[in-house]
Amino acid sequence: MELFFRIVIVGFLVAIFFMRRYFFKDRPNPPVDYFSLFTLGVIWVGVGTVFLIQSSNPAFLVFGAALMIIGGINKSKWKSNRRTWRDLSVEEKKFKQGLLMLLSIFLVLSYIAYYLTN
């Protein structure tokens, strides 16, 4: 069953890669959104705290702290790179909608696989 999960994860990453290549063929990479990095860091610190208590593994906590530090250092750039849904082009909206759909399907399949194995 572990092989199945690895195949699903690799397939998921390959799908994301090809979706990105299809929708953003000749576009330069957008600037870094440091506010989102900081927000992700806060989330990962919370998740990392739970994992640290449960399994004594500080990896998520350290990763979250690193994201928070990177986002906090660049706090002056938070407003310059913020883009709302209105600011996105039609292609970017389609990409994000497709990515959310793919993530939702992956989440549902993960729950199904979890309950089938337990």
C-alpha positions as a Markdown table, in Angstrom:
| # | Residue | x | y | z |
|---|---|---|---|---|
| 1 | Met | 0.0 | 0.0 | 0.0 |
| 2 | Glu | 3.0 | 2.3 | 0.6 |
| 3 | Leu | 3.9 | 2.0 | -3.1 |
| 4 | Phe | 0.3 | 3.1 | -4.0 |
| 5 | Phe | 0.7 | 6.3 | -2.0 |
| 6 | Arg | 4.1 | 7.0 | -3.6 |
| 7 | Ile | 2.7 | 6.6 | -7.0 |
| 8 | Val | -0.3 | 8.9 | -6.2 |
| 9 | Ile | 2.0 | 11.6 | -4.8 |
| 10 | Val | 4.4 | 11.4 | -7.8 |
| 11 | Gly | 1.4 | 11.5 | -10.2 |
| 12 | Phe | 0.0 | 14.5 | -8.4 |
| 13 | Leu | 3.3 | 16.4 | -8.6 |
| 14 | Val | 3.6 | 15.5 | -12.3 |
| 15 | Ala | 0.1 | 16.8 | -13.0 |
| 16 | Ile | 0.9 | 20.1 | -11.2 |
| 17 | Phe | 4.1 | 20.4 | -13.2 |
| 18 | Phe | 2.3 | 19.9 | -16.6 |
| 19 | Met | -0.6 | 22.2 | -15.6 |
| 20 | Arg | 1.8 | 24.9 | -14.8 |
| 21 | Arg | 3.7 | 24.4 | -18.1 |
| 22 | Tyr | 0.4 | 24.5 | -20.0 |
| 23 | Phe | -1.1 | 27.6 | -18.5 |
| 24 | Phe | 2.0 | 29.6 | -18.0 |
| 25 | Lys | 4.1 | 28.9 | -21.1 |
| 26 | Asp | 6.1 | 32.1 | -21.6 |
| 27 | Arg | 5.5 | 34.0 | -18.5 |
| 28 | Pro | 8.2 | 35.1 | -16.1 |
| 29 | Asn | 7.9 | 33.9 | -12.5 |
| 30 | Pro | 5.9 | 36.3 | -10.3 |
| 31 | Pro | 7.5 | 38.1 | -7.4 |
| 32 | Val | 7.6 | 36.4 | -4.1 |
| 33 | Asp | 4.6 | 37.0 | -1.8 |
| 34 | Tyr | 6.2 | 37.4 | 1.6 |
| 35 | Phe | 2.9 | 37.8 | 3.4 |
| 36 | Ser | 1.8 | 34.4 | 2.2 |
| 37 | Leu | 5.1 | 32.9 | 3.3 |
| 38 | Phe | 4.6 | 34.4 | 6.8 |
| 39 | Thr | 1.0 | 33.1 | 6.9 |
| 40 | Leu | 2.2 | 29.6 | 5.8 |
| 41 | Gly | 4.8 | 29.8 | 8.5 |
| 42 | Val | 2.2 | 30.5 | 11.2 |
| 43 | Ile | 0.2 | 27.5 | 10.0 |
| 44 | Trp | 3.3 | 25.2 | 9.9 |
| 45 | Val | 4.4 | 26.3 | 13.4 |
| 46 | Gly | 1.0 | 25.2 | 14.7 |
| 47 | Val | 1.1 | 21.9 | 12.9 |
| 48 | Gly | 4.7 | 21.4 | 13.9 |
| 49 | Thr | 3.9 | 21.9 | 17.5 |
| 50 | Val | 1.3 | 19.1 | 17.4 |
| 51 | Phe | 3.8 | 16.8 | 15.6 |
| 52 | Leu | 6.5 | 17.7 | 18.0 |
| 53 | Ile | 4.3 | 16.7 | 20.9 |
| 54 | Gln | 3.1 | 13.5 | 19.2 |
| 55 | Ser | 6.2 | 12.2 | 17.6 |
| 56 | Ser | 9.2 | 14.3 | 18.8 |
| 57 | Asn | 9.8 | 15.4 | 15.3 |
| 58 | Pro | 10.6 | 19.1 | 15.0 |
| 59 | Ala | 10.8 | 19.3 | 11.2 |
| 60 | Phe | 7.5 | 21.0 | 10.6 |
| 61 | Leu | 8.1 | 23.4 | 13.5 |
| 62 | Val | 11.5 | 24.4 | 12.2 |
| 63 | Phe | 10.2 | 24.8 | 8.6 |
| 64 | Gly | 7.4 | 26.9 | 9.8 |
| 65 | Ala | 9.7 | 29.1 | 11.9 |
| 66 | Ala | 12.0 | 29.5 | 8.8 |
| 67 | Leu | 9.0 | 30.7 | 6.7 |
| 68 | Met | 7.9 | 33.1 | 9.4 |
| 69 | Ile | 11.4 | 34.5 | 9.6 |
| 70 | Ile | 11.7 | 35.0 | 5.8 |
| 71 | Gly | 8.2 | 36.6 | 5.7 |
| 72 | Gly | 8.9 | 38.8 | 8.7 |
| 73 | Ile | 12.2 | 40.1 | 7.5 |
| 74 | Asn | 10.5 | 41.2 | 4.2 |
| 75 | Lys | 7.5 | 42.8 | 5.9 |
| 76 | Ser | 8.1 | 46.0 | 4.0 |
| 77 | Lys | 7.3 | 44.1 | 0.7 |
| 78 | Trp | 4.0 | 42.6 | 1.9 |
| 79 | Lys | 1.7 | 45.1 | 0.2 |
| 80 | Ser | 3.7 | 45.4 | -3.0 |
| 81 | Asn | 3.2 | 41.8 | -4.1 |
| 82 | Arg | -0.3 | 41.1 | -2.8 |
| 83 | Arg | -2.7 | 40.1 | -5.5 |
| 84 | Thr | -6.4 | 39.4 | -5.0 |
| 85 | Trp | -8.7 | 37.3 | -7.1 |
| 86 | Arg | -9.7 | 40.4 | -9.0 |
| 87 | Asp | -6.1 | 41.1 | -10.0 |
| 88 | Leu | -5.6 | 37.7 | -11.7 |
| 89 | Ser | -5.9 | 37.1 | -15.4 |
| 90 | Val | -8.4 | 34.6 | -16.8 |
| 91 | Glu | -5.6 | 32.1 | -17.3 |
| 92 | Glu | -4.4 | 32.4 | -13.8 |
| 93 | Lys | -7.9 | 32.0 | -12.4 |
| 94 | Lys | -8.4 | 28.8 | -14.5 |
| 95 | Phe | -5.1 | 27.4 | -13.3 |
| 96 | Lys | -5.9 | 28.1 | -9.6 |
| 97 | Gln | -9.4 | 26.6 | -10.0 |
| 98 | Gly | -7.9 | 23.5 | -11.6 |
| 99 | Leu | -5.3 | 23.3 | -8.9 |
| 100 | Leu | -8.0 | 23.6 | -6.2 |
| 101 | Met | -10.1 | 20.9 | -7.9 |
| 102 | Leu | -7.0 | 18.6 | -8.2 |
| 103 | Leu | -6.2 | 19.2 | -4.5 |
| 104 | Ser | -9.7 | 18.4 | -3.5 |
| 105 | Ile | -9.8 | 15.2 | -5.5 |
| 106 | Phe | -6.4 | 14.2 | -3.9 |
| 107 | Leu | -7.7 | 14.9 | -0.4 |
| 108 | Val | -10.8 | 12.8 | -1.0 |
| 109 | Leu | -8.8 | 10.0 | -2.4 |
| 110 | Ser | -6.4 | 10.2 | 0.5 |
| 111 | Tyr | -9.3 | 9.9 | 3.0 |
| 112 | Ile | -10.7 | 6.9 | 1.1 |
| 113 | Ala | -7.3 | 5.2 | 1.0 |
| 114 | Tyr | -6.8 | 5.9 | 4.7 |
| 115 | Tyr | -10.2 | 4.4 | 5.7 |
| 116 | Leu | -9.7 | 1.4 | 3.4 |
| 117 | Thr | -6.4 | 0.5 | 5.0 |
| 118 | Asn | -7.6 | 0.9 | 8.6 |
